[in-house]
């Protein structure tokens, strides 16, 4: 099911000049047997239910703004989720060649998310971006939760929660987003979602 396009700052930036999804798309049949989140695993929305899309080969376009320089040519698949309002989510899962490669990839993904605000502001000086580190989670080989807020000069704001988790040679990235700021982010529920995502990898 197509994702509704929001007018928030980060979505607009992601759709401008970053059409790399076809380049980074993985071959068909990738990561067979790797579990994905279901709609029920996502942070509850106060006024709308979640709808889960099909598991699809490749990389979701919404993650390219922060992670396009890091995502390798490994097998990858993703599932997109949306509500009837402005809230959406995605889970990307990447299978590497070994646990050591997965650890290195997860470390770099965390670093790219932390430095993403600088790149956002360089691409669009009228947008302010702020990162928050919400710490690690003791699930499988570990996970880390991040927050990212963007605000344009005309007042459009987006809040994103992102996490990177690892189990063996598999890495997963989960993103939740909606209009708003850090006060609107369901951090506790998203930490639970991340723990479930990593636990479902095998």
N, CA, C and O of each residue as an XYZ file, in Angstrom:
808
protein
N       0.849     -1.190      0.000
C       0.000      0.000      0.000
C       0.884      1.239      0.000
O       1.790      1.299      0.831
N       0.696      2.235     -0.866
C       1.555      3.395     -0.924
C       1.508      4.172      0.380
O       0.463      4.270      1.023
N       2.675      4.733      0.767
C       2.753      5.542      1.971
C       2.247      6.943      1.686
O       2.584      7.497      0.640
N       1.453      7.548      2.566
C       1.030      8.931      2.385
C       2.224      9.851      2.527
O       3.035      9.672      3.436
N       2.348     10.841      1.638
C       3.463     11.769      1.683
C       3.117     12.914      2.606
O       2.122     13.608      2.397
N       3.952     13.121      3.653
C       3.742     14.224      4.567
C       4.541     15.410      4.105
O       5.525     15.262      3.380
N       4.124     16.592      4.521
C       4.776     17.818      4.095
C       5.872     18.237      5.051
O       6.334     19.376      4.979
N       6.308     17.358      5.948
C       7.320     17.709      6.929
C       8.681     17.932      6.302
O       8.925     17.533      5.164
N       9.570     18.576      7.055
C      10.861     18.985      6.521
C      11.717     17.801      6.103
O      12.311     17.829      5.025
N      11.798     16.751      6.934
C      12.694     15.661      6.621
C      12.222     14.892      5.408
O      13.041     14.474      4.590
N      10.906     14.692      5.267
C      10.383     13.997      4.104
C      10.688     14.763      2.834
O      11.079     14.166      1.831
N      10.513     16.095      2.859
C      10.801     16.899      1.680
C      12.257     16.804      1.293
O      12.577     16.714      0.108
N      13.159     16.821      2.284
C      14.571     16.711      1.991
C      14.905     15.345      1.413
O      15.714     15.229      0.493
N      14.271     14.308      1.965
C      14.567     12.957      1.502
C      14.145     12.747      0.065
O      14.770     11.975     -0.662
N      13.082     13.431     -0.352
C      12.579     13.251     -1.696
C      13.253     14.168     -2.707
O      12.972     14.085     -3.903
N      14.160     15.064     -2.226
C      14.801     16.022     -3.108
C      16.233     15.600     -3.366
O      17.075     15.707     -2.474
N      16.523     15.133     -4.537
C      17.879     14.804     -4.930
C      18.427     13.534     -4.342
O      19.630     13.293     -4.438
N      17.597     12.706     -3.734
C      18.092     11.486     -3.127
C      17.301     10.286     -3.609
O      16.700      9.573     -2.805
N      17.295     10.062     -4.880
C      16.552      8.940     -5.451
C      17.491      7.760     -5.635
O      17.719      7.305     -6.756
N      18.041      7.260     -4.516
C      19.026      6.190     -4.569
C      18.438      4.811     -4.294
O      19.167      3.821     -4.246
N      17.131      4.746     -4.115
C      16.546      3.457     -3.719
C      16.833      2.377     -4.742
O      17.106      1.235     -4.374
N      16.775      2.720     -6.022
C      17.005      1.710     -7.045
C      18.453      1.243     -7.053
O      18.736      0.097     -7.402
N      19.381      2.138     -6.664
C      20.779      1.760     -6.629
C      21.064      0.813     -5.475
O      21.852     -0.125     -5.599
N      20.401      1.076     -4.337
C      20.668      0.297     -3.144
C      19.767     -0.920     -3.002
O      19.933     -1.700     -2.065
N      18.824     -1.096     -3.907
C      17.887     -2.207     -3.784
C      18.620     -3.532     -3.837
O      19.541     -3.720     -4.631
N      18.199     -4.442     -2.982
C      18.844     -5.746     -2.907
C      18.162     -6.720     -3.855
O      17.034     -6.478     -4.284
N      18.834     -7.818     -4.186
C      18.230     -8.816     -5.057
C      17.037     -9.479     -4.417
O      16.917     -9.523     -3.192
N      16.151     -9.998     -5.255
C      14.933    -10.644     -4.768
C      15.284    -11.849     -3.913
O      16.295    -12.520     -4.120
N      14.402    -12.101     -2.934
C      14.582    -13.269     -2.092
C      15.516    -13.064     -0.924
O      15.911    -14.032     -0.275
N      15.881    -11.816     -0.637
C      16.838    -11.541      0.411
C      16.272    -11.835      1.790
O      15.069    -11.711      2.022
N      17.157    -12.227      2.705
C      16.882    -12.428      4.125
C      15.652    -13.283      4.395
O      14.888    -12.996      5.316
N      15.454    -14.326      3.605
C      14.332    -15.220      3.859
C      14.464    -15.807      5.255
O      15.552    -16.216      5.658
N      13.376    -15.849      5.986
C      13.374    -16.419      7.323
C      13.608    -15.411      8.424
O      13.510    -15.751      9.603
N      13.919    -14.165      8.061
C      14.121    -13.129      9.063
C      12.794    -12.488      9.397
O      12.066    -12.058      8.502
N      12.467    -12.417     10.694
C      11.171    -11.894     11.101
C      11.104    -10.385     11.064
O      12.117     -9.703     11.220
N       9.892     -9.861     10.855
C       9.645     -8.428     10.837
C       8.587     -8.078     11.874
O       7.808     -8.927     12.308
N       8.580     -6.814     12.254
C       7.536     -6.309     13.130
C       6.165     -6.462     12.481
O       6.043     -6.467     11.256
N       5.148     -6.586     13.305
C       3.765     -6.513     12.852
C       3.196     -5.164     13.288
O       3.818     -4.452     14.076
N       2.035     -4.819     12.785
C       1.411     -3.549     13.157
C       1.198     -3.450     14.667
O       1.322     -2.371     15.247
N       0.882     -4.564     15.291
C       0.618     -4.570     16.732
C       1.866     -4.302     17.564
O       1.755     -3.982     18.747
N       3.061     -4.426     16.967
C       4.305     -4.212     17.699
C       4.709     -2.743     17.777
O       5.622     -2.401     18.529
N       4.059     -1.874     17.025
C       4.446     -0.475     16.974
C       3.855      0.311     18.144
O       2.870     -0.122     18.741
N       4.451      1.468     18.479
C       3.887      2.287     19.560
C       2.426      2.612     19.288
O       2.107      3.079     18.194
N       1.533      2.386     20.232
C       0.104      2.652     19.999
C      -0.140      4.107     19.613
O       0.440      5.024     20.195
N      -1.005      4.301     18.624
C      -1.389      5.648     18.230
C      -2.667      6.013     18.974
O      -3.580      5.192     19.054
N      -2.757      7.229     19.522
C      -3.914      7.570     20.350
C      -5.242      7.616     19.626
O      -6.290      7.482     20.259
N      -5.226      7.805     18.292
C      -6.503      7.959     17.593
C      -6.581      7.238     16.252
O      -7.525      7.460     15.495
N      -5.623      6.392     15.946
C      -5.645      5.695     14.662
C      -4.896      4.385     14.791
O      -3.956      4.282     15.579
N      -5.297      3.386     14.029
C      -4.624      2.092     14.057
C      -3.533      2.040     12.982
O      -3.553      2.805     12.017
N      -2.587      1.124     13.173
C      -1.496      0.943     12.224
C      -1.887     -0.039     11.124
O      -2.635     -0.988     11.361
N      -1.378      0.198      9.934
C      -1.505     -0.739      8.817
C      -0.106     -1.118      8.356
O       0.736     -0.247      8.137
N       0.144     -2.418      8.208
C       1.462     -2.898      7.787
C       1.470     -3.194      6.301
O       0.535     -3.800      5.778
N       2.523     -2.768      5.620
C       2.696     -3.088      4.218
C       3.359     -4.446      4.045
O       3.684     -5.119      5.024
N       3.555     -4.841      2.799
C       4.237     -6.092      2.505
C       5.741     -5.946      2.752
O       6.289     -4.848      2.667
N       6.392     -7.056      3.057
C       7.848     -7.065      3.136
C       8.393     -6.989      1.712
O       8.019     -7.785      0.851
N       9.284     -6.018      1.473
C       9.730     -5.679      0.128
C      11.252     -5.684      0.068
O      11.906     -5.249      1.016
N      11.822     -6.165     -1.022
C      13.265     -6.109     -1.202
C      13.723     -4.666     -1.405
O      13.051     -3.881     -2.075
N      14.871     -4.323     -0.822
C      15.439     -3.002     -1.039
C      15.545     -2.181      0.227
O      15.642     -2.721      1.329
N      15.527     -0.853      0.055
C      15.705      0.110      1.143
C      14.608      1.160      1.047
O      14.372      1.682     -0.043
N      13.927      1.493      2.140
C      12.895      2.537      2.070
C      13.526      3.901      1.826
O      14.538      4.247      2.435
N      12.925      4.660      0.942
C      13.477      5.961      0.560
C      13.622      6.910      1.743
O      14.533      7.737      1.771
N      12.725      6.791      2.720
C      12.743      7.703      3.857
C      14.015      7.592      4.694
O      14.359      8.535      5.407
N      14.722      6.463      4.626
C      15.941      6.284      5.400
C      17.185      6.777      4.674
O      18.263      6.825      5.267
N      17.056      7.144      3.405
C      18.234      7.487      2.627
C      18.874      8.799      3.050
O      20.086      8.958      2.904
N      18.104      9.736      3.565
C      18.673     11.027      3.918
C      19.813     10.871      4.920
O      20.882     11.458      4.747
N      19.587     10.085      5.959
C      20.618      9.904      6.979
C      21.592      8.776      6.653
O      22.744      8.822      7.083
N      21.157      7.766      5.904
C      21.934      6.531      5.818
C      22.393      6.151      4.420
O      22.971      5.077      4.249
N      22.161      6.980      3.418
C      22.497      6.605      2.044
C      23.976      6.322      1.855
O      24.334      5.479      1.033
N      24.853      7.008      2.597
C      26.289      6.813      2.427
C      26.803      5.562      3.122
O      27.957      5.178      2.933
N      25.958      4.922      3.927
C      26.392      3.782      4.735
C      25.838      2.457      4.243
O      26.513      1.432      4.336
N      24.622      2.462      3.722
C      23.962      1.202      3.385
C      24.729      0.480      2.278
O      24.929      1.029      1.195
N      25.150     -0.729      2.549
C      26.003     -1.468      1.619
C      25.193     -2.295      0.638
O      23.966     -2.207      0.596
N      25.885     -3.091     -0.144
C      25.220     -3.926     -1.134
C      24.808     -5.280     -0.591
O      24.701     -6.242     -1.352
N      24.572     -5.374      0.719
C      24.110     -6.629      1.301
C      22.630     -6.851      0.995
O      21.919     -5.933      0.585
N      22.184     -8.086      1.202
C      20.761     -8.382      1.071
C      19.977     -7.559      2.093
O      20.348     -7.510      3.266
N      18.914     -6.923      1.660
C      18.111     -6.126      2.583
C      16.651     -6.175      2.172
O      16.315     -6.311      0.995
N      15.798     -6.060      3.172
C      14.353     -6.004      2.954
C      13.767     -5.015      3.949
O      14.399     -4.683      4.952
N      12.549     -4.546      3.666
C      11.921     -3.611      4.601
C      10.412     -3.794      4.593
O       9.827     -4.353      3.665
N       9.812     -3.302      5.659
C       8.358     -3.232      5.761
C       7.985     -1.821      6.199
O       8.566     -1.285      7.142
N       7.018     -1.225      5.516
C       6.530      0.116      5.854
C       5.184      0.003      6.559
O       4.406     -0.914      6.297
N       4.923      0.946      7.456
C       3.686      1.000      8.228
C       3.139      2.422      8.167
O       3.903      3.378      8.037
N       1.833      2.561      8.260
C       1.258      3.902      8.325
C      -0.048      3.886      9.116
O      -0.682      2.846      9.294
N      -0.426      5.072      9.581
C      -1.736      5.277     10.170
C      -2.550      6.138      9.215
O      -2.044      6.557      8.174
N      -3.789      6.403      9.554
C      -4.614      7.259      8.701
C      -4.275      8.737      8.883
O      -4.776      9.587      8.148
N      -3.426      9.039      9.861
C      -3.047     10.425     10.114
C      -1.616     10.655      9.626
O      -1.259     10.186      8.545
N      -0.798     11.360     10.391
C       0.517     11.751      9.898
C       1.643     10.869     10.422
O       2.812     11.189     10.207
N       1.332      9.786     11.093
C       2.359      8.944     11.695
C       2.691      7.765     10.788
O       1.794      7.114     10.252
N       3.980      7.495     10.618
C       4.417      6.384      9.774
C       5.630      5.718     10.408
O       6.223      6.259     11.341
N       5.996      4.555      9.907
C       7.140      3.818     10.439
C       7.683      2.881      9.370
O       7.014      2.566      8.386
N       8.928      2.447      9.600
C       9.578      1.532      8.683
C      10.531      0.637      9.455
O      11.082      1.053     10.474
N      10.734     -0.594      8.982
C      11.782     -1.462      9.492
C      12.599     -1.977      8.328
O      12.059     -2.565      7.391
N      13.900     -1.756      8.387
C      14.844     -2.253      7.388
C      15.702     -3.324      8.034
O      16.181     -3.143      9.154
N      15.900     -4.432      7.346
C      16.749     -5.501      7.860
C      17.810     -5.846      6.813
O      17.498     -6.055      5.641
N      19.066     -5.901      7.256
C      20.207     -6.132      6.379
C      20.962     -7.357      6.867
O      21.294     -7.453      8.049
N      21.236     -8.291      5.972
C      22.020     -9.476      6.288
C      23.434     -9.276      5.756
O      23.623     -9.046      4.562
N      24.429     -9.364      6.640
C      25.826     -9.209      6.262
C      26.489    -10.581      6.143
O      25.842    -11.618      6.285
N      27.788    -10.559      5.880
C      28.492    -11.822      5.694
C      28.943    -12.493      6.968
O      29.260    -13.682      6.954
N      28.981    -11.758      8.082
C      29.472    -12.327      9.335
C      29.044    -11.446     10.498
O      28.691    -10.285     10.288
N      29.069    -11.975     11.733
C      28.770    -11.143     12.895
C      29.707     -9.943     13.015
O      29.276     -8.871     13.438
N      30.972    -10.102     12.653
C      31.915     -8.981     12.739
C      31.516     -7.860     11.785
O      31.590     -6.684     12.141
N      31.087     -8.224     10.559
C      30.646     -7.205      9.605
C      29.360     -6.536     10.084
O      29.173     -5.334      9.897
N      28.480     -7.317     10.700
C      27.238     -6.740     11.220
C      27.534     -5.754     12.341
O      26.910     -4.695     12.414
N      28.468     -6.085     13.207
C      28.838     -5.183     14.299
C      29.402     -3.879     13.749
O      29.053     -2.797     14.222
N      30.275     -3.984     12.746
C      30.858     -2.779     12.148
C      29.784     -1.939     11.462
O      29.807     -0.711     11.552
N      28.845     -2.591     10.777
C      27.773     -1.864     10.109
C      26.886     -1.146     11.120
O      26.547      0.022     10.926
N      26.510     -1.827     12.192
C      25.661     -1.206     13.206
C      26.348      0.005     13.830
O      25.710      1.028     14.077
N      27.648     -0.113     14.084
C      28.398      1.008     14.652
C      28.380      2.203     13.710
O      28.206      3.341     14.146
N      28.559      1.944     12.423
C      28.567      3.053     11.462
C      27.169      3.654     11.301
O      27.037      4.872     11.174
N      26.138      2.829     11.305
C      24.779      3.350     11.200
C      24.450      4.269     12.375
O      23.852      5.329     12.191
N      24.840      3.861     13.579
C      24.626      4.715     14.748
C      25.347      6.058     14.564
O      24.791      7.114     14.865
N      26.582      6.007     14.070
C      27.350      7.235     13.869
C      26.704      8.127     12.817
O      26.673      9.348     12.976
N      26.186      7.532     11.740
C      25.548      8.318     10.687
C      24.272      8.994     11.180
O      23.971     10.120     10.783
N      23.527      8.313     12.039
C      22.320      8.929     12.599
C      22.699     10.104     13.499
O      22.057     11.153     13.455
N      23.746      9.927     14.320
C      24.172     11.019     15.198
C      24.609     12.248     14.412
O      24.347     13.377     14.828
N      25.272     12.037     13.280
C      25.783     13.163     12.498
C      24.797     13.665     11.455
O      25.096     14.622     10.741
N      23.634     13.046     11.352
C      22.658     13.421     10.332
C      22.207     14.883     10.431
O      22.037     15.517      9.389
N      22.003     15.454     11.635
C      21.588     16.853     11.692
C      22.538     17.801     10.961
O      22.094     18.757     10.325
N      23.831     17.542     11.050
C      24.795     18.401     10.357
C      24.577     18.361      8.859
O      24.616     19.400      8.199
N      24.346     17.174      8.311
C      24.144     17.052      6.865
C      22.817     17.683      6.443
O      22.735     18.294      5.378
N      21.787     17.542      7.262
C      20.496     18.172      6.952
C      20.660     19.683      6.852
O      20.180     20.306      5.905
N      21.339     20.268      7.832
C      21.501     21.722      7.851
C      22.418     22.205      6.736
O      22.252     23.321      6.242
N      23.386     21.379      6.332
C      24.235     21.753      5.209
C      23.449     21.764      3.899
O      23.664     22.625      3.046
N      22.536     20.798      3.745
C      21.735     20.730      2.522
C      20.683     21.834      2.474
O      20.356     22.344      1.402
N      20.156     22.199      3.637
C      19.118     23.223      3.697
C      19.353     24.103      4.919
O      18.903     23.768      6.015
N      20.052     25.226      4.748
C      20.364     26.096      5.881
C      19.130     26.650      6.596
O      19.244     27.148      7.716
N      17.955     26.571      5.970
C      16.738     27.061      6.610
C      16.074     26.002      7.490
O      15.012     26.242      8.065
N      16.693     24.850      7.590
C      16.178     23.789      8.455
C      17.131     23.560      9.618
O      18.337     23.419      9.415
N      16.598     23.522     10.830
C      17.375     23.202     12.021
C      17.099     21.746     12.398
O      15.953     21.298     12.371
N      18.149     21.020     12.745
C      18.011     19.607     13.101
C      18.758     19.327     14.397
O      19.850     19.851     14.618
N      18.165     18.500     15.253
C      18.742     18.166     16.553
C      18.653     16.663     16.776
O      17.627     16.048     16.487
N      19.727     16.074     17.289
C      19.771     14.646     17.598
C      19.747     14.439     19.107
O      20.333     15.220     19.857
N      19.062     13.375     19.552
C      19.111     12.939     20.946
C      19.466     11.458     20.980
O      18.970     10.671     20.174
N      20.323     11.090     21.913
C      20.691      9.690     22.108
C      19.902      9.157     23.293
O      20.071      9.626     24.418
N      19.028      8.167     23.040
C      18.208      7.598     24.097
C      18.806      6.322     24.693
O      18.149      5.623     25.463
N      20.044      6.029     24.335
C      20.746      4.938     24.999
C      20.577      3.579     24.336
O      19.974      3.442     23.272
N      21.138      2.578     25.017
C      21.191      1.215     24.475
C      20.135      0.325     25.107
O      19.554      0.646     26.143
N      19.906     -0.808     24.446
C      18.962     -1.812     24.926
C      19.668     -3.168     24.977
O      20.397     -3.507     24.045
N      19.470     -3.953     26.044
C      20.147     -5.245     26.193
C      19.376     -6.381     25.523
O      18.896     -7.292     26.198
N      19.260     -6.327     24.200
C      18.540     -7.368     23.468
C      19.491     -8.000     22.453
O      20.144     -7.288     21.690
N      19.572     -9.322     22.439
C      20.476    -10.054     21.547
C      21.875     -9.430     21.587
O      22.480     -9.366     22.657
N      22.404     -8.966     20.442
C      23.744     -8.378     20.416
C      23.727     -6.866     20.602
O      24.731     -6.194     20.363
N      22.592     -6.335     21.028
C      22.518     -4.928     21.391
C      21.746     -4.069     20.417
O      21.603     -4.405     19.241
N      21.244     -2.942     20.929
C      20.517     -1.974     20.107
C      20.685     -0.597     20.742
O      20.947     -0.481     21.939
N      20.532      0.440     19.929
C      20.608      1.822     20.396
C      19.449      2.609     19.803
O      19.077      2.405     18.647
N      18.874      3.518     20.606
C      17.721      4.313     20.188
C      18.130      5.773     20.058
O      18.829      6.311     20.917
N      17.690      6.409     18.978
C      18.004      7.803     18.688
C      16.718      8.599     18.464
O      15.680      8.042     18.106
N      16.809      9.913     18.684
C      15.744     10.835     18.305
C      16.296     11.876     17.343
O      17.454     12.275     17.466
N      15.488     12.320     16.391
C      15.895     13.340     15.429
C      14.726     14.285     15.198
O      13.645     13.870     14.782
N      14.961     15.567     15.476
C      13.920     16.574     15.276
C      14.372     17.579     14.238
O      15.517     18.029     14.266
N      13.474     17.940     13.311
C      13.776     18.963     12.314
C      12.698     20.036     12.353
O      11.524     19.750     12.590
N      13.116     21.277     12.118
C      12.185     22.393     12.061
C      12.647     23.360     10.979
O      13.806     23.773     10.956
N      11.731     23.716     10.084
C      12.059     24.643      9.014
C      11.861     26.087      9.478
O      11.267     26.339     10.526
N      12.366     27.022      8.685
C      12.223     28.435      9.023
C      10.769     28.881      8.986
O      10.419     29.897      9.586
N       9.908     28.126      8.282
C       8.485     28.481      8.232
C       7.657     27.690      9.246
O       6.428     27.753      9.216
N       8.313     26.949     10.141
C       7.621     26.346     11.266
C       7.186     24.903     11.118
O       6.540     24.377     12.023
N       7.514     24.231     10.008
C       7.173     22.814      9.866
C       8.127     21.978     10.711
O       9.344     22.133     10.611
N       7.581     21.094     11.539
C       8.412     20.279     12.424
C       8.111     18.799     12.244
O       6.964     18.404     12.030
N       9.152     17.992     12.334
C       9.047     16.539     12.292
C       9.833     15.949     13.453
O      10.908     16.445     13.793
N       9.310     14.909     14.053
C      10.047     14.162     15.058
C      10.187     12.720     14.580
O       9.226     12.105     14.118
N      11.388     12.202     14.701
C      11.687     10.831     14.273
C      12.366     10.096     15.417
O      13.226     10.658     16.095
N      11.993      8.864     15.633
C      12.730      7.949     16.484
C      13.341      6.887     15.590
O      12.659      6.317     14.739
N      14.623      6.619     15.779
C      15.318      5.614     14.989
C      16.098      4.705     15.924
O      16.576      5.139     16.972
N      16.221      3.455     15.542
C      17.028      2.538     16.335
C      17.798      1.608     15.416
O      17.371      1.303     14.303
N      18.944      1.167     15.914
C      19.789      0.203     15.206
C      20.020     -0.958     16.145
O      20.476     -0.761     17.272
N      19.710     -2.175     15.699
C      19.892     -3.362     16.520
C      20.572     -4.465     15.751
O      20.586     -4.447     14.520
N      21.144     -5.437     16.465
C      21.934     -6.481     15.804
C      21.718     -7.822     16.480
O      21.618     -7.913     17.704
N      21.648     -8.862     15.658
C      21.624    -10.243     16.133
C      22.461    -11.065     15.167
O      22.066    -11.280     14.021
N      23.610    -11.521     15.626
C      24.486    -12.283     14.740
C      24.959    -11.454     13.564
O      25.537    -10.383     13.746
N      24.715    -11.948     12.346
C      25.162    -11.218     11.153
C      24.068    -10.342     10.548
O      24.206     -9.855      9.425
N      22.975    -10.142     11.297
C      21.845     -9.365     10.789
C      21.682     -8.069     11.581
O      21.759     -8.063     12.810
N      21.458     -6.982     10.864
C      21.249     -5.658     11.457
C      19.856     -5.173     11.064
O      19.426     -5.371      9.928
N      19.151     -4.539     12.001
C      17.858     -3.955     11.668
C      17.823     -2.492     12.090
O      18.378     -2.114     13.121
N      17.166     -1.685     11.281
C      16.944     -0.267     11.572
C      15.433     -0.052     11.623
O      14.718     -0.427     10.694
N      14.952      0.548     12.701
C      13.528      0.850     12.838
C      13.379      2.370     12.926
O      14.130      3.030     13.645
N      12.415      2.917     12.200
C      12.149      4.351     12.258
C      10.666      4.597     12.465
O       9.827      3.938     11.851
N      10.348      5.545     13.332
C       8.974      6.022     13.588
C       8.997      7.519     13.383
O       9.953      8.177     13.795
N       7.966      8.084     12.754
C       7.980      9.533     12.520
C       6.568     10.102     12.476
O       5.607      9.421     12.120
N       6.479     11.380     12.854
C       5.232     12.125     12.727
C       5.549     13.613     12.854
O       6.679     13.984     13.172
N       4.566     14.452     12.610
C       4.726     15.875     12.854
C       4.826     16.111     14.351
O       4.101     15.481     15.121
N       5.713     17.011     14.782
C       5.824     17.306     16.200
C       7.250     17.517     16.633
O       8.127     17.758     15.803
N       7.494     17.427     17.948
C       8.832     17.621     18.491
C       9.122     16.510     19.497
O       8.369     15.541     19.594
N      10.228     16.657     20.254
C      10.645     15.596     21.166
C       9.581     15.262     22.209
O       9.486     14.113     22.642
N       8.791     16.234     22.615
C       7.747     15.972     23.613
C       6.668     15.033     23.076
O       5.940     14.414     23.851
N       6.566     14.926     21.752
C       5.538     14.072     21.145
C       6.029     12.653     20.879
O       5.264     11.812     20.407
N       7.284     12.382     21.173
C       7.873     11.082     20.831
C       7.578     10.030     21.902
O       7.874     10.258     23.075
N       7.005      8.891     21.529
C       6.718      7.821     22.491
C       7.957      6.960     22.734
O       8.022      5.814     22.287
N       8.932      7.514     23.440
C      10.240      6.869     23.555
C      10.136      5.510     24.240
O      10.722      4.536     23.768
N       9.405      5.434     25.336
C       9.304      4.165     26.071
C       8.695      3.074     25.198
O       9.200      1.952     25.163
N       7.609      3.399     24.492
C       6.966      2.414     23.612
C       7.877      2.049     22.452
O       7.900      0.895     22.024
N       8.632      3.021     21.935
C       9.530      2.728     20.811
C      10.685      1.843     21.260
O      11.140      0.997     20.490
N      11.160      2.011     22.465
C      12.199      1.109     22.985
C      11.680     -0.331     23.026
O      12.410     -1.271     22.712
N      10.418     -0.491     23.415
C       9.813     -1.828     23.413
C       9.697     -2.360     21.983
O       9.946     -3.541     21.739
N       9.322     -1.496     21.041
C       9.239     -1.900     19.630
C      10.600     -2.357     19.119
O      10.700     -3.366     18.421
N      11.639     -1.619     19.466
C      12.989     -1.986     19.038
C      13.404     -3.327     19.614
O      13.971     -4.159     18.904
N      13.130     -3.545     20.886
C      13.466     -4.824     21.510
C      12.754     -5.970     20.790
O      13.352     -7.020     20.555
N      11.493     -5.775     20.443
C      10.745     -6.799     19.713
C      11.340     -7.035     18.332
O      11.456     -8.178     17.890
N      11.719     -5.952     17.648
C      12.272     -6.070     16.302
C      13.542     -6.896     16.298
O      13.714     -7.766     15.445
N      14.435     -6.633     17.243
C      15.697     -7.370     17.285
C      15.447     -8.822     17.683
O      16.055     -9.735     17.125
N      14.555     -9.034     18.646
C      14.234    -10.395     19.077
C      13.615    -11.231     17.961
O      13.759    -12.454     17.954
N      12.928    -10.587     17.017
C      12.276    -11.303     15.915
C      13.200    -11.626     14.754
O      12.784    -12.292     13.806
N      14.449    -11.168     14.808
C      15.320    -11.375     13.659
C      15.528    -12.855     13.373
O      15.664    -13.248     12.214
N      15.554    -13.686     14.426
C      15.674    -15.140     14.231
C      14.804    -15.853     15.237
O      14.756    -17.083     15.249
